[in-house]
Amino acid sequence: MASLKETKTRIASVKSTLQITAAMKMVAAAKLHRAQQAIGNMVPYQQKLQEILEDVLSDSSVRAALDSPLLTAGSSRRVALVAFSSNSSLCGGFNTTAVKSLLGEMETLQEEGLTLADIDFYPVGRKVAEAGRKIGLAAAQDASHLLDKPSYEPAAGLARTLVEQFEQGRVGRIVLLYNHYKSNASQPPVRETYLPLALPEIGETAGTEDLIVEPGKKEVLESLLPKVLRLKIYTVLMDSYAAEQAARTVAMQMASDNADELLEQLTLEYNKRRQQAITSELLDIVGGSLA
């Protein structure tokens, strides 16, 4: 059984750990709040752009006139994987889920006959970058720096790179893997095809049929496509970032609760042993005086 000194040292250690987990929880909660605000401000704009895009693409004449390589699968067998995780640990199962998504997608691609040489890897997060290296995936571009201070312009830069690779025929498909922020307790993995774009049915509109398009649908589409694609990467970045902070908030709350429980047990044990020591000393004193 631990001595009084050892128990007291453990109590001090747990108190120190509790201060750290509580502070980390507060920081993660503040970052999550900012991410939620950014997503909330951005979603209505993104949804309206998406509606306009789908409305314009539902016109067969416009789709044929545009003849954009972004609308059809490329001839190349190469696939670009853009996988999101975090740059650090202490966020529960967030990174584990991200890595499992990557490994699962790799198995699917290998079943399709692709090899590591057929895959361009774009990790956004050091944890998924490390997982990629372990299985032999060389990063075409490590975009982990995007998580240091998430903002639109750096995310748009990654989007431009991906679109350029697709337009030039270097890759035939681009896939996004990330954790979606559903709630503080749930961050499910998501797999999306970034390019080629999913096309609506001909004649099917997204509720924007009353729009007056100037100078014309083709011209609007040429300008709208790049904006939608850039915004998509930024949206996914913020979604994954919010999921990370939510997972970290929950993990630090659980760690703080466990530390409180352990601290209570140790304090009780310390008080009991201290009382036993005092009682033993009193008995020795009384026994000595009687002798």
C-alpha positions in Angstrom: 0.0 0.0 0.0 1.3 3.5 -0.9 2.7 5.6 1.9 1.3 9.0 3.0 4.0 10.8 1.0 3.4 8.8 -2.1 -0.4 9.4 -1.9 0.1 13.1 -1.4 2.4 13.2 -4.4 -0.2 11.4 -6.5 -2.9 13.9 -5.4 -0.7 16.8 -6.5 0.0 15.1 -9.8 -3.7 14.5 -10.5 -4.5 18.1 -9.6 -1.9 19.3 -12.1 -3.3 17.0 -14.8 -6.9 18.2 -14.0 -5.8 21.8 -14.5 -4.3 20.9 -17.9 -7.4 19.0 -19.1 -9.7 21.7 -18.0 -7.7 24.3 -19.8 -7.5 22.2 -23.0 -11.3 21.7 -22.8 -11.9 25.5 -22.6 -9.5 26.2 -25.6 -11.1 23.4 -27.7 -14.6 24.7 -26.8 -13.6 28.3 -27.9 -12.2 27.0 -31.2 -15.3 24.9 -31.8 -17.5 28.0 -31.2 -15.5 30.0 -33.8 -15.7 27.1 -36.3 -19.5 26.8 -35.8 -19.9 30.5 -36.4 -17.8 30.3 -39.6 -19.8 27.3 -40.9 -23.1 28.9 -39.9 -22.2 32.1 -41.9 -21.0 30.1 -44.9 -23.7 27.4 -45.3 -26.5 29.6 -46.7 -24.1 31.1 -49.3 -22.8 27.7 -50.3 -26.3 26.2 -50.5 -27.5 29.0 -52.8 -24.5 28.6 -55.0 -25.1 24.9 -55.2 -28.7 25.4 -56.1 -27.8 27.8 -58.9 -25.1 25.5 -60.2 -27.5 22.5 -60.3 -30.2 24.6 -62.0 -27.8 25.7 -64.7 -26.3 22.2 -65.2 -29.8 20.8 -65.6 -30.0 22.6 -69.0 -28.7 20.1 -71.6 -27.8 22.8 -74.1 -25.7 24.7 -71.6 -24.0 21.5 -70.4 -23.1 20.6 -74.0 -21.9 24.1 -74.9 -19.7 24.3 -71.8 -17.9 21.0 -72.6 -16.0 21.3 -69.3 -13.6 18.4 -68.3 -14.9 18.9 -64.7 -18.2 17.3 -65.6 -16.9 14.0 -66.9 -14.6 11.3 -65.4 -11.1 11.6 -66.6 -9.4 9.0 -68.8 -6.6 8.6 -66.3 -6.7 5.7 -63.8 -5.0 7.7 -61.2 -7.0 8.8 -58.1 -6.3 11.7 -55.9 -7.1 11.1 -52.2 -7.6 14.2 -50.0 -7.7 12.9 -46.4 -8.4 15.1 -43.3 -7.3 14.5 -39.7 -5.8 16.6 -36.9 -2.2 17.7 -36.4 -2.2 16.6 -32.7 -3.6 14.0 -30.4 -5.9 14.1 -27.3 -9.1 14.3 -29.4 -10.6 10.9 -28.6 -11.3 8.6 -31.5 -11.2 11.4 -34.1 -7.9 10.4 -35.7 -8.5 6.7 -35.4 -11.7 7.2 -37.4 -9.8 9.3 -40.0 -7.1 6.7 -40.4 -9.6 3.8 -40.7 -11.4 5.8 -43.5 -8.1 6.1 -45.3 -7.2 2.4 -44.9 -10.7 1.4 -46.0 -10.5 3.5 -49.1 -7.1 2.1 -49.9 -8.5 -1.4 -49.7 -11.3 -0.4 -52.1 -8.9 1.1 -54.6 -6.6 -1.9 -54.5 -9.6 -4.2 -55.1 -10.2 -2.0 -58.2 -6.7 -2.9 -59.4 -5.0 0.3 -58.4 -1.5 0.3 -56.8 0.2 2.8 -54.5 1.8 4.3 -57.7 -1.7 5.1 -59.0 -2.7 7.2 -56.0 -1.9 10.9 -55.4 -2.1 11.5 -51.7 -3.0 14.9 -50.2 -3.0 14.7 -46.4 -4.6 17.6 -44.4 -3.4 16.7 -40.9 -0.2 15.2 -39.6 -1.9 12.1 -38.2 -3.3 11.0 -41.5 0.0 11.9 -43.2 1.9 9.6 -40.8 -0.6 6.8 -41.4 -0.2 7.3 -45.2 3.6 7.0 -44.9 3.3 3.8 -42.9 1.5 2.1 -45.8 3.8 3.5 -48.4 1.7 6.5 -49.7 3.9 9.4 -50.7 2.3 12.7 -50.3 1.9 14.7 -53.5 1.4 17.7 -51.3 1.2 17.9 -47.5 -1.5 20.4 -46.7 -1.4 19.9 -42.9 -0.5 23.6 -42.4 -4.1 24.4 -43.3 -5.1 23.4 -39.8 -2.8 25.8 -38.1 -5.1 28.7 -38.8 -8.0 27.6 -41.0 -8.9 30.3 -43.6 -10.4 30.5 -47.1 -7.4 31.5 -49.2 -5.1 28.6 -48.3 -8.0 26.2 -48.8 -8.7 27.8 -52.1 -5.1 27.2 -53.1 -5.4 23.5 -52.5 -8.6 23.5 -54.5 -6.9 25.2 -57.4 -4.2 22.5 -57.3 -6.7 19.7 -57.3 -8.8 21.2 -60.1 -5.6 21.8 -62.2 -4.6 18.2 -61.8 -8.0 17.0 -62.9 -8.3 19.4 -65.8 -4.9 18.4 -67.2 -5.9 14.7 -67.0 -3.2 13.8 -64.5 -5.9 12.2 -62.3 -9.3 10.8 -63.3 -11.0 11.1 -59.9 -10.6 13.1 -56.7 -12.0 11.7 -53.4 -12.4 13.5 -50.1 -12.2 11.7 -46.8 -13.1 13.6 -43.6 -15.1 13.5 -40.3 -18.3 15.4 -40.4 -19.3 17.5 -37.4 -22.8 16.2 -36.6 -22.8 17.1 -32.9 -20.4 17.2 -30.0 -20.9 13.5 -29.5 -20.9 12.4 -33.1 -18.3 13.0 -35.9 -19.1 10.3 -38.5 -16.6 9.6 -41.4 -17.7 10.9 -44.8 -16.5 9.9 -48.3 -17.3 12.3 -51.2 -16.3 12.4 -54.8 -14.9 16.0 -55.4 -14.4 15.6 -59.1 -15.9 14.8 -61.5 -19.0 16.8 -60.4 -22.2 14.9 -59.7 -24.6 16.1 -62.4 -28.3 16.6 -61.9 -30.8 15.0 -64.2 -31.6 16.9 -67.4 -34.5 19.3 -66.8 -34.3 18.7 -63.0 -34.0 22.0 -61.1 -33.1 22.9 -57.5 -35.9 25.4 -57.0 -34.2 28.3 -58.8 -36.2 28.1 -62.0 -37.4 31.8 -61.5 -33.8 33.1 -61.8 -32.9 35.6 -64.5 -29.4 34.7 -65.6 -27.2 37.4 -67.2 -25.2 37.5 -69.4 -26.1 33.8 -69.9 -26.1 30.4 -68.3 -22.9 29.3 -70.0 -21.0 32.4 -68.9 -22.4 32.2 -65.3 -21.4 28.5 -65.2 -17.9 29.2 -66.2 -17.5 31.6 -63.4 -19.5 29.7 -60.9 -17.8 26.3 -61.2 -14.4 27.4 -59.8 -16.1 29.2 -56.9 -18.1 26.2 -55.9 -15.1 23.9 -56.0 -13.0 26.3 -53.9 -15.7 26.8 -51.4 -16.2 23.1 -51.1 -12.6 22.5 -49.9 -13.0 25.3 -47.4 -16.3 23.9 -46.2 -14.8 20.4 -45.7 -11.8 21.9 -43.9 -14.0 23.8 -41.5 -16.3 20.8 -41.0 -13.4 18.6 -40.2 -11.8 21.2 -37.9 -15.1 21.6 -36.0 -15.4 17.8 -35.6 -11.8 17.7 -34.2 -12.5 20.4 -31.7 -15.8 18.8 -30.7 -14.0 15.4 -30.2 -11.3 17.2 -28.1 -13.8 19.0 -26.0 -15.6 15.7 -25.2 -12.3 13.9 -24.6 -11.0 16.5 -22.2 -14.3 16.6 -20.3 -14.1 12.8 -19.8 -10.5 13.1 -18.7 -11.5 15.9 -16.2 -14.3 13.8 -14.9 -12.0 10.8 -14.4 -9.4 13.0 -12.7 -12.1 14.4 -10.3 -13.1 10.8 -9.5 -9.5 9.7 -9.0 -8.8 12.8 -6.9 -11.7 12.0 -4.6 -10.5 8.4 -4.1 -7.0 9.5 -3.4 -8.1 12.2 -1.0 -10.2 9.6 0.9 -7.4 7.2 1.0 -5.0 9.9 2.2 -7.3 11.0 5.0 -7.9 7.4 6.1 -4.1 6.6 6.3 -3.4 9.9 8.0 -6.1 9.1 10.6 -4.6 5.6 11.1 -1.1 7.1 11.5 -2.4 9.6 14.2 -4.3 6.8 16.0 -1.2 4.6 16.0 0.9 7.4 17.4 -1.6 8.1 20.2 -1.7 4.4 21.1 2.1 4.4 21.3 2.0 7.4 23.6 -0.6 6.0 25.8 1.1 2.6 25.9 4.4 4.3 26.8 2.9 6.3 29.7 1.3 3.2 31.2 4.5 1.4 31.1 
